[in-house]
Amino acid sequence: MFLEDVLKNRSLQAAEPLLRAAASAVAGRQVRWVHSSEVLDIAPLLRGGELLLSGGQALATATDRRRVDYVRELAGRGVAAVAIETGSVLPDIPESMLVAAESNGLPLFELRKVAPFVGIMQDINSILVGQSVELLQRGDEISHAMAAELAHGGGLDEVLAVLAGQTGTGVRLVSPAGVTLGSAGVGGGSEGGTSDGGAAIGVSGTGGSGMVRTTVPGTTAAGTTAVDVPVRGVLAARLELELAEGVDPTFIRVAGERSVDILGLALLQRMPPGLKELAGAELMRAVHSGAQPWRLEQLGAAAGFAVDGPVAAVMIRSAASGRLRPALDSVLAVSVPRAASYADKLELIALAGLPREGTRSARSSLIEGLVSLEVPEGSAIAVGPLGQGIGEAAWSMAEARRTLDLAPRAGRSTGGSAQVRDADAFSAERLAAESIDAAARRDFVRRALGPVLEHDEQRNSQLLHTLAVWLDSGCNTAQAARELHLERQSMYHRLQRIFDLCGGDPRGTGCLASLHLATRLASLP
């Protein structure tokens, strides 16, 4: 359901929604579900495509920095839009949130009247459920027709012709290398559907769908929706369906997704994956689910990994995880001796087998390669710590995931990149989040930085951030000033104010370590 149509719903209109930011991102945006929450850390629990309703209570008492992070995290998760109620609790939406929403392309609405969120969700979600059921039924009918064609001896082109005929749009199946395996319909006809050059199958996993802007000659197309087609967890091809004018793009996407299993069977008849590729896919599923070390060692050996060799996990969170897999595999191929990748919904994961000599250098090269990846805005990448053997692969993956959960709050990246997070750079936060309860962390931060926090809260200053950057730079005042875009004299002035609040210059004292740790923990919930 398009966001514009959701906004016309009578129950939502009762709240008098007013668009305050990212107007250019509204057109064509799909809403998958309507959800309400006052939890500021809600982003990791969302799947993307939600219209999020907020009464503003938590935002009213939050710091300005936390409000901005709230917007950025929702945008990064792929939320369709956020609507915030204003009134006595939150008189107006803070300007910083509007700026963040605009820069991150997240439509932000102000709800100027009180309306029951429960009623809004019931009305709109019931419509969404009804539409989803209808689309799934139509998709299943197409899938059954394709299965019947396959059962009667039809080949890949004949099966694709059924899909094209039922959807009224052109379809094309391409290998991971970009070679056309089969096509049918308006833009494809039946050209080049039997090329053996596309039979190579990489080690990957089940995927998702993505959108690419293309125009197929001979049609009036608004774009193409693409769906990964795996064979037993191994990426075998991508199905591209034209989005012609006047055709419901959601229906086309659902039809493509429901046809994946049948197309996988058709491909399996033509080019079954090798045992090593299948073992690699199974290994990644085991890593993703946190399997026991003995199981990882069994699968790792079958997939070509050295059982006792060093490994590092890679995790990418992106709405385009399926489309990013070929680019990730290319980076892995030039960076490490052995690797496997796997996509699951909004997460793309990989395991890098590193050389025994120059292990850390190889890991650094891998991070540099990941920095060069072109990813959509809002995507995030993390590299897990070194695992000593394939048995620690699941641990490295879990720590990469923990790093991504902590990184938006900590606001630090590796090597100046806004995308790649090195788990080693978040060791203190990871350890504290796992081993120290939240109350003890907050008490430690309050005792170490209480006056600085009060100063920032009362005067809307940035002393805590200044202190954190200065400490992270190794107390290099000139470098910290450059990172903060401050004149050196302004930097000295800020530091002196911080020293006054903290009881003196911490350099050369035992207070330096505690202050540094406190700044790292201050961003944790």
C-alpha positions as CSV (number, residue, x, y, z in Angstrom):
1,M,0.0,0.0,0.0
2,F,1.5,3.4,-1.0
3,L,2.2,5.9,1.8
4,E,0.0,8.5,0.0
5,D,-3.0,6.1,0.2
6,V,-2.3,5.3,3.9
7,L,-2.4,9.1,4.6
8,K,-5.8,9.3,3.1
9,N,-7.3,6.8,5.5
10,R,-10.0,8.4,7.6
11,S,-8.7,7.2,10.9
12,L,-5.3,8.7,10.3
13,Q,-6.8,11.9,8.8
14,A,-8.4,12.5,12.2
15,A,-4.9,13.2,13.6
16,E,-4.4,15.9,10.9
17,P,-1.0,14.7,9.7
18,L,1.3,17.4,8.4
19,L,4.4,16.5,6.4
20,R,7.4,18.2,8.0
21,A,10.4,16.6,6.3
22,A,11.5,14.5,3.2
23,A,8.6,15.4,1.0
24,S,10.5,14.1,-2.0
25,A,10.7,10.6,-0.6
26,V,6.9,10.2,-0.2
27,A,6.0,9.4,-3.8
28,G,6.0,5.7,-4.5
29,R,6.9,4.7,-1.0
30,Q,5.3,1.4,0.2
31,V,3.9,0.8,3.7
32,R,4.1,-2.8,4.9
33,W,2.6,-2.3,8.4
34,V,1.6,0.4,10.9
35,H,3.2,0.2,14.3
36,S,3.3,2.4,17.4
37,S,6.0,2.6,20.0
38,E,7.5,5.0,22.5
39,V,10.7,3.0,22.8
40,L,13.6,5.0,21.3
41,D,15.6,1.8,20.7
42,I,12.9,0.3,18.5
43,A,14.8,0.3,15.2
44,P,16.5,-3.1,15.6
45,L,13.1,-4.7,16.2
46,L,11.6,-3.4,12.9
47,R,11.9,-5.1,9.5
48,G,11.5,-2.1,7.3
49,G,8.5,-0.6,5.5
50,E,6.6,0.3,8.6
51,L,4.7,3.6,9.3
52,L,5.8,4.2,12.9
53,L,3.5,6.2,15.2
54,S,4.9,7.9,18.3
55,G,3.1,9.9,21.0
56,G,6.3,11.9,21.7
57,Q,6.6,11.1,25.4
58,A,10.0,9.5,25.2
59,L,11.2,12.1,22.7
60,A,10.2,15.0,24.9
61,T,12.7,13.9,27.6
62,A,15.4,12.6,25.4
63,T,18.6,14.6,24.6
64,D,18.9,16.3,21.3
65,R,21.6,13.8,20.2
66,R,19.4,10.8,21.1
67,R,16.5,12.3,19.1
68,V,18.8,12.7,16.0
69,D,20.1,9.1,16.5
70,Y,16.4,7.9,16.7
71,V,15.7,9.3,13.3
72,R,18.9,8.0,11.7
73,E,18.3,4.5,13.1
74,L,14.8,4.4,11.8
75,A,16.0,5.5,8.4
76,G,18.8,3.0,8.4
77,R,16.3,0.2,9.2
78,G,14.2,1.1,6.1
79,V,11.1,2.5,7.9
80,A,8.6,3.9,5.5
81,A,7.8,7.0,7.6
82,V,7.4,8.2,11.2
83,A,4.5,10.2,12.5
84,I,4.9,12.0,15.8
85,E,2.1,13.5,17.9
86,T,2.6,17.0,19.2
87,G,0.7,18.6,22.1
88,S,1.3,19.4,25.8
89,V,4.0,16.8,26.2
90,L,5.9,17.6,23.0
91,P,4.8,21.1,21.7
92,D,6.7,20.9,18.5
93,I,9.0,18.5,16.7
94,P,12.7,19.6,17.3
95,E,14.4,21.2,14.3
96,S,17.3,18.8,14.7
97,M,15.0,15.9,14.0
98,L,13.6,17.6,10.9
99,V,17.1,18.2,9.6
100,A,18.0,14.6,10.3
101,A,14.9,13.2,8.6
102,E,15.4,15.4,5.6
103,S,19.1,14.4,5.2
104,N,18.3,10.7,5.6
105,G,15.3,10.7,3.3
106,L,12.8,9.6,6.0
107,P,9.3,11.2,5.7
108,L,8.4,12.7,9.0
109,F,4.8,13.8,9.8
110,E,3.4,15.8,12.7
111,L,0.1,14.6,14.1
112,R,-1.5,17.8,15.2
113,K,-4.5,16.2,16.9
114,V,-4.9,13.4,19.3
115,A,-6.2,10.2,17.7
116,P,-6.3,6.7,19.0
117,F,-3.3,4.8,17.7
118,V,-5.0,1.5,18.2
119,G,-7.8,2.5,15.9
120,I,-5.4,3.8,13.2
121,M,-3.5,0.5,13.3
122,Q,-6.6,-1.6,13.2
123,D,-8.1,0.2,10.3
124,I,-4.9,0.4,8.1
125,N,-3.4,-3.0,9.1
126,S,-6.7,-4.8,8.3
127,I,-6.5,-3.3,4.8
128,L,-2.9,-4.3,4.4
129,V,-3.6,-7.9,5.6
130,G,-6.4,-8.2,3.1
131,Q,-4.3,-6.9,0.3
132,S,-1.4,-9.2,1.3
133,V,-3.7,-12.3,1.3
134,E,-5.1,-11.5,-2.1
135,L,-1.6,-10.9,-3.6
136,L,-0.3,-14.1,-2.1
137,Q,-3.2,-16.1,-3.5
138,R,-2.6,-14.6,-6.9
139,G,1.1,-15.4,-6.6
140,D,0.4,-19.0,-5.6
141,E,-1.9,-19.4,-8.6
142,I,1.0,-18.3,-10.8
143,S,3.4,-20.6,-9.0
144,H,1.1,-23.6,-9.4
145,A,0.8,-22.9,-13.1
146,M,4.6,-22.7,-13.5
147,A,4.9,-26.0,-11.5
148,A,2.4,-27.7,-13.8
149,E,4.4,-26.6,-16.9
150,L,7.6,-27.9,-15.3
151,A,5.9,-31.2,-14.4
152,H,4.8,-31.7,-18.0
153,G,8.4,-31.4,-19.3
154,G,8.6,-27.7,-19.9
155,G,12.0,-26.1,-19.9
156,L,13.2,-22.9,-18.3
157,D,12.0,-20.6,-21.1
158,E,8.5,-22.3,-21.1
159,V,8.3,-21.8,-17.3
160,L,9.3,-18.2,-17.6
161,A,6.7,-17.8,-20.4
162,V,4.0,-18.8,-17.9
163,L,5.2,-16.2,-15.4
164,A,5.3,-13.5,-18.1
165,G,1.9,-14.4,-19.4
166,Q,0.2,-14.4,-16.0
167,T,1.8,-11.1,-14.9
168,G,1.6,-9.3,-18.2
169,T,5.2,-8.2,-18.0
170,G,8.6,-9.1,-19.3
171,V,10.8,-11.4,-17.3
172,R,14.5,-12.3,-17.5
173,L,16.6,-14.8,-15.5
174,V,20.3,-13.9,-15.3
175,S,23.3,-15.7,-13.7
176,P,25.4,-14.1,-11.0
177,A,27.9,-13.3,-13.8
178,G,25.2,-11.3,-15.7
179,V,24.5,-13.9,-18.5
180,T,20.9,-14.3,-19.6
181,L,19.7,-17.9,-18.8
182,G,16.2,-17.4,-20.1
183,S,13.6,-14.7,-20.8
184,A,10.0,-14.2,-21.9
185,G,7.5,-11.4,-22.3
186,V,7.4,-7.9,-23.6
187,G,11.0,-6.9,-23.4
188,G,12.7,-10.3,-23.5
189,G,11.0,-12.5,-26.1
190,S,13.0,-15.7,-25.9
191,E,16.5,-14.5,-26.7
192,G,19.6,-16.3,-25.4
193,G,18.1,-18.5,-22.8
194,T,20.5,-21.4,-22.9
195,S,23.9,-19.9,-22.3
196,D,26.1,-22.3,-20.4
197,G,28.3,-19.3,-19.4
198,G,26.0,-18.6,-16.5
199,A,26.2,-21.9,-14.9
200,A,28.8,-20.9,-12.3
201,I,27.3,-20.8,-8.8
202,G,28.8,-18.8,-6.0
203,V,28.7,-19.7,-2.3
204,S,25.8,-17.7,-1.0
205,G,22.4,-18.2,0.4
206,T,18.7,-17.4,0.2
207,G,18.1,-13.8,-0.8
208,G,15.7,-11.0,-1.0
209,S,14.4,-8.6,-3.6
210,G,15.7,-5.3,-4.7
211,M,14.8,-2.4,-7.0
212,V,16.9,-1.1,-9.9
213,R,16.1,1.7,-12.3
214,T,16.2,0.4,-15.8
215,T,14.2,0.8,-19.0
216,V,13.8,-2.2,-21.4
217,P,13.8,-1.3,-25.1
218,G,10.3,-1.7,-26.7
219,T,8.4,-1.1,-23.5
220,T,7.2,1.7,-21.3
221,A,8.8,0.6,-18.1
222,A,9.0,2.3,-14.8
223,G,11.9,0.1,-13.6
224,T,12.7,-3.5,-12.8
225,T,12.2,-5.5,-9.6
226,A,14.8,-8.2,-9.0
227,V,14.5,-11.4,-6.9
228,D,17.4,-13.7,-6.0
229,V,16.8,-17.4,-7.0
230,P,18.8,-19.8,-4.8
231,V,19.3,-23.5,-5.4
232,R,19.7,-25.2,-2.0
233,G,20.9,-22.0,-0.4
234,V,23.4,-21.2,-3.2
235,L,22.7,-18.1,-5.4
236,A,22.1,-19.5,-8.8
237,A,20.4,-16.6,-10.6
238,R,18.4,-13.4,-10.3
239,L,14.9,-13.0,-11.7
240,E,14.2,-9.5,-13.2
241,L,10.6,-8.5,-13.8
242,E,9.8,-5.3,-15.7
243,L,7.6,-2.8,-13.9
244,A,5.5,-1.5,-16.8
245,E,3.2,1.6,-16.5
246,G,-0.2,0.7,-15.0
247,V,1.0,-2.6,-13.4
248,D,0.9,-2.9,-9.6
249,P,4.6,-3.2,-8.6
250,T,3.7,-5.0,-5.4
251,F,1.9,-7.7,-7.3
252,I,4.8,-8.1,-9.7
253,R,7.2,-8.4,-6.8
254,V,5.0,-11.0,-4.9
255,A,4.6,-13.0,-8.1
256,G,8.4,-13.1,-8.6
257,E,9.0,-14.1,-5.0
258,R,6.4,-16.9,-5.1
259,S,8.0,-18.3,-8.3
260,V,11.5,-18.6,-6.8
261,D,11.1,-22.3,-5.7
262,I,9.8,-23.4,-9.1
263,L,12.6,-21.6,-10.9
264,G,15.1,-23.1,-8.5
265,L,13.9,-26.6,-9.4
266,A,14.2,-25.8,-13.1
267,L,17.7,-24.5,-12.6
268,L,18.6,-27.5,-10.5
269,Q,17.8,-29.8,-13.4
270,R,20.3,-27.9,-15.6
271,M,23.2,-26.9,-13.3
272,P,23.3,-28.6,-9.9
273,P,25.7,-26.9,-7.4
274,G,28.9,-28.8,-6.3
275,L,29.3,-30.3,-2.9
276,K,31.7,-27.6,-1.8
277,E,29.3,-24.9,-2.6
278,L,26.5,-26.7,-0.8
279,A,28.7,-27.2,2.3
280,G,29.6,-23.5,2.2
281,A,26.0,-22.5,2.2
282,E,25.2,-24.9,5.0
283,L,28.2,-23.5,6.9
284,M,27.0,-19.9,6.7
285,R,23.5,-20.9,7.9
286,A,25.1,-22.6,10.8
287,V,27.3,-19.5,11.6
288,H,24.2,-17.3,11.3
289,S,22.3,-19.4,13.7
290,G,25.2,-19.8,16.2
291,A,25.8,-23.5,15.8
292,Q,28.2,-25.4,18.1
293,P,32.0,-25.3,17.3
294,W,32.1,-29.0,16.4
295,R,29.4,-28.5,13.8
296,L,31.2,-25.5,12.3
297,E,34.4,-27.5,12.1
298,Q,32.6,-30.3,10.2
299,L,31.1,-28.0,7.7
300,G,34.1,-25.7,7.4
301,A,36.4,-28.6,6.4
302,A,33.8,-29.7,3.7
303,A,33.6,-26.1,2.4
304,G,37.4,-25.8,2.0
305,F,38.2,-23.7,5.1
306,A,41.2,-24.6,7.3
307,V,39.6,-25.9,10.5
308,D,42.3,-24.2,12.8
309,G,42.9,-21.2,10.5
310,P,42.0,-17.6,11.6
311,V,38.6,-16.3,10.5
312,A,36.7,-13.0,10.7
313,A,33.0,-12.5,10.1
314,V,31.4,-9.7,8.0
315,M,27.9,-8.4,8.5
316,I,26.0,-6.0,6.3
317,R,22.6,-4.6,7.1
318,S,21.0,-3.2,4.0
319,A,17.6,-3.2,2.2
320,A,19.7,-4.2,-0.8
321,S,21.5,-7.2,0.7
322,G,20.7,-9.5,-2.2
323,R,22.0,-7.0,-4.8
324,L,25.2,-6.4,-2.7
325,R,26.2,-10.0,-2.6
326,P,28.1,-10.1,-5.9
327,A,30.1,-6.9,-5.0
328,L,30.9,-8.4,-1.5
329,D,32.0,-11.6,-3.1
330,S,34.4,-9.7,-5.4
331,V,35.9,-7.9,-2.4
332,L,36.4,-11.2,-0.5
333,A,37.9,-12.8,-3.6
334,V,40.8,-10.3,-3.8
335,S,41.2,-9.9,0.0
336,V,41.3,-13.4,1.5
337,P,42.2,-16.9,0.4
338,R,38.8,-18.4,1.2
339,A,35.3,-17.0,1.9
340,A,31.6,-17.8,1.9
341,S,28.6,-15.5,1.9
342,Y,24.9,-15.8,2.7
343,A,21.9,-13.4,2.6
344,D,19.0,-13.5,5.0
345,K,16.3,-10.8,4.7
346,L,18.0,-7.5,5.5
347,E,21.3,-9.0,6.5
348,L,24.1,-10.1,4.3
349,I,26.8,-12.1,6.1
350,A,30.2,-13.5,5.1
351,L,33.0,-15.5,6.6
352,A,36.6,-14.7,5.6
353,G,39.3,-17.3,6.0
354,L,42.4,-15.3,6.7
355,P,46.1,-16.4,6.1
356,R,48.1,-17.6,9.0
357,E,50.9,-15.2,8.1
358,G,50.0,-11.5,8.2
359,T,46.6,-12.3,9.6
360,R,45.9,-8.8,11.0
361,S,47.2,-7.1,7.9
362,A,44.9,-9.2,5.8
363,R,42.0,-8.3,8.0
364,S,42.8,-4.6,7.7
365,S,43.0,-5.0,3.9
366,L,39.6,-6.6,4.0
367,I,38.2,-3.6,5.9
368,E,39.7,-1.3,3.3
369,G,38.1,-3.3,0.6
370,L,34.7,-3.1,2.3
371,V,35.0,0.7,2.6
372,S,35.0,0.8,-1.3
373,L,31.7,-1.0,-1.5
374,E,28.9,1.2,-3.0
375,V,26.0,0.7,-0.7
376,P,22.6,2.4,-0.4
377,E,22.2,5.2,2.2
378,G,21.4,3.7,5.6
379,S,23.4,0.6,5.1
380,A,25.9,-0.5,7.8
381,I,28.8,-2.8,7.7
382,A,30.7,-4.4,10.6
383,V,33.8,-6.7,10.7
384,G,33.9,-9.1,13.6
385,P,37.0,-9.9,15.8
386,L,39.5,-12.5,14.8
387,G,38.3,-16.1,15.5
388,Q,41.1,-18.6,16.2
389,G,39.7,-21.4,14.0
390,I,36.4,-22.1,12.3
391,G,34.9,-23.1,15.6
392,E,34.9,-19.4,16.6
393,A,33.1,-18.2,13.5
394,A,29.7,-17.9,15.1
395,W,31.3,-15.9,18.0
396,S,32.9,-13.5,15.5
397,M,29.6,-13.1,13.7
398,A,27.7,-12.4,17.0
399,E,30.3,-9.7,17.9
400,A,29.9,-8.1,14.5
401,R,26.1,-8.0,15.0
402,R,26.7,-6.6,18.5
403,T,28.9,-3.9,17.0
404,L,26.2,-2.8,14.6
405,D,23.7,-2.7,17.4
406,L,26.1,-0.4,19.4
407,A,27.6,1.6,16.6
408,P,24.7,4.0,15.9
409,R,24.9,5.2,19.5
410,A,28.7,5.3,19.7
411,G,28.9,7.2,16.4
412,R,32.4,6.0,15.5
413,S,33.6,4.4,12.3
414,T,36.8,2.7,11.2
415,G,39.4,4.6,9.1
416,G,37.2,7.6,8.7
417,S,34.5,5.6,6.9
418,A,30.8,6.3,7.6
419,Q,30.0,2.7,6.7
420,V,32.4,0.1,8.0
421,R,32.6,-0.6,11.7
422,D,35.5,-2.6,13.2
423,A,34.5,-4.7,16.2
424,D,37.9,-4.2,17.7
425,A,37.3,-0.5,17.9
426,F,34.2,-1.2,20.0
427,S,35.8,-3.7,22.4
428,A,35.0,-1.7,25.5
429,E,31.4,-1.2,24.5
430,R,30.9,-4.9,23.6
431,L,32.4,-6.1,26.9
432,A,30.4,-3.6,28.9
433,A,27.1,-4.4,27.1
434,E,27.7,-8.1,27.7
435,S,29.2,-8.2,31.2
436,I,28.1,-5.1,33.1
437,D,24.4,-4.4,33.9
438,A,22.9,-1.1,32.7
439,A,22.4,0.4,36.1
440,A,26.1,-0.2,37.0
441,R,27.2,1.4,33.7
442,R,25.1,4.4,34.2
443,D,26.3,4.9,37.7
444,F,30.0,4.7,36.6
445,V,29.3,7.2,33.8
446,R,27.5,9.6,36.3
447,R,30.3,9.5,38.8
448,A,33.0,10.1,36.2
449,L,31.3,12.6,33.9
450,G,28.4,14.0,36.0
451,P,29.4,17.7,35.7
452,V,30.1,17.4,32.0
453,L,26.7,15.7,31.3
454,E,24.9,18.4,33.4
455,H,26.7,21.1,31.5
456,D,25.7,19.7,28.1
457,E,22.1,19.1,29.3
458,Q,21.7,22.7,30.7
459,R,23.5,24.6,27.9
460,N,23.0,22.3,24.9
461,S,26.8,22.1,24.5
462,Q,28.9,19.3,23.1
463,L,31.6,18.9,25.8
464,L,31.1,15.1,26.1
465,H,31.5,14.6,22.4
466,T,34.5,16.9,22.4
467,L,36.1,14.9,25.3
468,A,35.4,11.6,23.5
469,V,37.0,12.7,20.2
470,W,40.0,14.1,22.1
471,L,40.5,10.9,24.1
472,D,40.0,8.7,21.0
473,S,42.7,10.7,19.2
474,G,45.2,9.8,22.0
475,C,44.8,13.3,23.6
476,N,46.1,14.9,20.3
477,T,44.5,18.3,20.5
478,A,45.3,19.3,16.9
479,Q,43.9,16.1,15.5
480,A,40.8,16.4,17.6
481,A,40.2,20.0,16.5
482,R,40.4,18.9,12.8
483,E,37.9,16.1,13.4
484,L,35.5,18.5,15.2
485,H,36.1,21.3,12.6
486,L,37.1,23.7,15.4
487,E,39.8,26.4,15.5
488,R,42.6,25.3,17.7
489,Q,41.9,28.1,20.2
490,S,38.3,27.0,20.5
491,M,39.4,23.5,21.1
492,Y,41.8,24.6,23.9
493,H,38.9,26.6,25.4
494,R,36.6,23.6,25.4
495,L,39.2,21.4,26.9
496,Q,39.9,23.8,29.7
497,R,36.2,24.0,30.5
498,I,36.1,20.1,30.6
499,F,39.2,20.0,32.8
500,D,37.6,22.5,35.2
501,L,34.5,20.3,35.4
502,C,36.4,17.0,35.8
503,G,38.8,18.3,38.5
504,G,41.9,19.0,36.3
505,D,43.9,17.8,33.3
506,P,43.7,14.0,33.4
507,R,46.9,13.4,31.4
508,G,49.5,11.7,33.5
509,T,47.0,10.6,36.1
510,G,45.0,7.5,36.8
511,C,41.8,9.4,35.9
512,L,42.6,9.3,32.2
513,A,41.6,5.7,31.7
514,S,38.4,6.0,33.7
515,L,37.4,9.1,31.8
516,H,38.0,7.4,28.5
517,L,36.0,4.4,29.5
518,A,33.2,6.6,30.8
519,T,32.9,8.4,27.4
520,R,32.7,5.1,25.6
521,L,30.0,3.8,27.9
522,A,28.0,7.0,28.0
523,S,26.3,6.2,24.6
524,L,25.1,2.8,25.8
525,P,21.5,2.5,27.0
